[in-house]
């Protein structure tokens, strides 16, 4: 069972990280056009993909990781690489919920408003997008650091 949990865990990690990284790509791709309709559409897709892939990915990552640790006889809080990965993953989740997700909704609303009115405030949007990218970087780098810990297993 341990190997099954591990495979499920790795697939969930790949889907989770892939989704959050590609969101940045699609946002930048849309913003280069300067078209508020396309930007709003891209932000809507990013928000929807978080609901479909990121959030369920978190659930599967946590469940399969904990199940694998228990099945493998690894003390969850007593194994440094597991403990610190949990801390990093938690930081990512907090940053996502507290900063990234609200900014995504604000960006989508700003682009939708610009598309409706025909007067897209690109400067304001860029300032919001920069904040989204900074907080998003924190939300991406922390689980990537956790991935590194899980591969190298320092202090094992």
C-alpha positions in Angstrom: 0.0 0.0 0.0 2.9 2.4 0.7 3.9 2.5 -2.9 0.3 3.1 -4.0 0.0 6.0 -1.7 3.3 7.4 -2.9 2.3 7.2 -6.6 -1.0 8.9 -5.8 0.8 11.5 -3.8 3.3 12.2 -6.6 0.5 12.4 -9.3 -1.3 14.9 -7.1 1.8 17.0 -6.5 2.5 17.1 -10.3 -1.1 18.2 -11.0 -1.1 20.7 -8.2 2.3 22.3 -9.1 1.6 22.2 -12.8 -1.7 24.0 -12.4 -0.4 26.8 -10.3 2.6 27.4 -12.5 0.6 27.3 -15.8 -1.8 29.9 -14.3 1.0 32.5 -14.4 1.7 31.6 -18.0 -1.9 32.0 -19.1 -2.3 35.3 -17.2 0.8 36.8 -18.8 -0.2 35.4 -22.2 -3.6 37.2 -21.9 -2.2 40.5 -20.5 0.2 40.9 -23.4 -2.8 41.4 -25.6 -4.1 44.3 -23.6 -7.6 43.1 -24.3 -9.7 43.3 -21.1 -12.1 40.6 -22.4 -9.2 38.1 -22.9 -7.7 39.0 -19.6 -11.0 38.5 -17.8 -11.5 35.2 -19.6 -7.9 34.0 -18.6 -8.5 35.0 -15.0 -11.8 33.2 -15.0 -10.1 30.1 -16.3 -7.3 30.4 -13.6 -9.9 30.7 -10.8 -11.9 27.7 -12.2 -8.8 25.6 -12.6 -7.9 26.3 -9.0 -11.4 24.9 -8.0 -11.0 21.9 -10.3 -7.3 21.0 -9.8 -5.5 23.0 -7.1 -8.0 22.6 -4.2 -8.7 18.8 -4.9 -5.0 18.4 -5.4 -4.3 19.7 -1.9 -6.8 17.3 -0.4 -5.2 14.3 -2.3 -1.7 15.5 -1.5 -2.5 15.7 2.3 -4.5 12.5 2.4 -2.0 10.4 0.4 1.0 11.9 2.1 -0.3 11.2 5.6 -1.5 7.7 4.6 1.9 6.9 3.1 3.8 8.2 6.2 1.6 6.1 8.5 1.9 3.0 6.2 5.6 3.5 5.9 6.0 3.9 9.7 7.3 7.4 9.5 6.5 9.6 12.4 4.9 12.7 10.8 6.0 15.4 13.2 9.2 13.5 14.1 10.6 13.2 10.6 12.2 16.6 9.8 11.6 16.6 6.0 7.9 15.7 6.5 7.4 18.2 9.3 9.0 21.1 7.3 7.2 20.1 4.1 3.9 20.4 6.1 5.0 23.8 7.3 5.8 25.0 3.8 2.7 23.6 2.3 0.6 25.3 5.1 2.3 28.6 4.4 1.5 28.2 0.7 -2.2 27.5 1.6 -2.4 30.5 3.9 -0.9 32.8 1.3 -3.2 31.4 -1.4 -6.3 31.9 0.7 -5.3 35.2 2.3 -3.7 37.0 -0.7 -3.7 35.1 -4.0 -7.3 34.0 -4.4 -8.7 37.5 -3.4 -6.4 39.2 -5.8 -7.4 36.8 -8.6 -11.1 37.7 -8.0 -10.1 41.5 -8.0 -8.1 41.1 -11.2 -11.0 39.3 -12.9 -13.5 42.0 -11.7 -11.2 44.8 -12.9 -10.8 43.2 -16.4 -14.5 42.5 -16.6 -15.3 46.1 -15.7 -12.8 47.3 -18.3 -14.4 45.0 -21.0 -17.9 46.2 -20.2 -17.1 49.9 -20.1 -14.5 49.9 -22.9 -12.1 51.8 -20.6 -9.6 49.3 -19.2 -7.3 50.9 -16.5 -4.2 49.0 -17.6 -2.0 50.8 -15.1 -4.2 49.9 -12.1 -4.5 46.3 -13.4 -0.7 46.0 -13.8 -0.2 47.1 -10.2 -2.7 44.5 -8.9 -1.2 41.9 -11.2 2.3 42.6 -9.7 0.9 42.0 -6.2 -0.7 38.8 -7.4 2.6 37.6 -8.9 4.6 38.4 -5.8 2.2 36.6 -3.5 1.8 33.9 -6.1 5.5 33.4 -6.1 5.4 32.8 -2.4 2.5 30.3 -2.8 4.5 28.5 -5.5 8.1 28.6 -4.0 7.0 27.1 -0.7 5.5 23.9 -2.1 8.5 23.6 -4.5 10.8 23.8 -1.5 8.7 21.1 0.1 9.1 19.0 -3.0 12.9 19.4 -2.7 12.8 18.3 0.9 10.7 15.3 0.0 13.2 14.2 -2.7 16.4 14.8 -0.7 15.0 13.8 2.7 17.6 15.7 4.8 18.1 14.7 8.3 16.8 11.2 7.5 
